[in-house]
Amino acid sequence: MQLSNPKSVRRRILTILYERYLADPLEMLAPEDVLEDGTVHRNDLLANIHYLSDRGLVELMIGYNPPMFAAARITADGMDLVENRFEFNLRFPPALGELEETMAGVPVLMERLVAEADFSSLDGERRKCLLRDVEYLRDELARPVERWRRDVIETVCGWIDDHFKNTDEALPSMTELREAIWAEK
């Protein structure tokens, strides 16, 4: 399946370079190596790899045939981004058909939940506790899906709900977030 969405192409390029870096940190990939599995089309490679280079996520070796690159390698910033699944999914959402696709909305919903908690009417110690609980949930959901501790997630969601049990207020994104989290099961 060839990817056509620029963010999906960039995600795939970063993933390919990340995997190769783990196998051999000194090796750089030629354009043909990146195109090898057929998910990235040759016409999409050039603009997207230069974009990633401009963002400091990959380094390029330019040969005698500009603008085509001779070789590419992921940078330390690129490695950090790929390893931070929350940020990676937020910046470069998974393509349709991937297991993580159902989880692509979780980072956006989590950011909405953070904003809702920040603007809630709670004050004082209750507010501090709510913001800590939301941050705890955010950190837990930043893990790779396969490493989520579901009992911890459910407990923290319960803590967040408890802040509003004696009020008419609630965090609207909480319901959507729960549905997205448990949809993966």
Buried (B, 14 or more C-beta within 10 A) or exposed (E): EEBEEEBBBBBBBBBBBBEBBEEEEEEBBBBEBBBEEEBBEEEBBEEBBBBBBEBEBBBBEEEEEEEBBBBBBBBEEBBEBBEBBBBBBBBBBBBEEEEBBBBBBBBBBBBBBBEBBEEBEBEEEBBEBBBEBBEBBBEBBBBEBEEBEEEEBEBBBEBBBEBBEEEEEBBEBBEBBBEBBEEBE
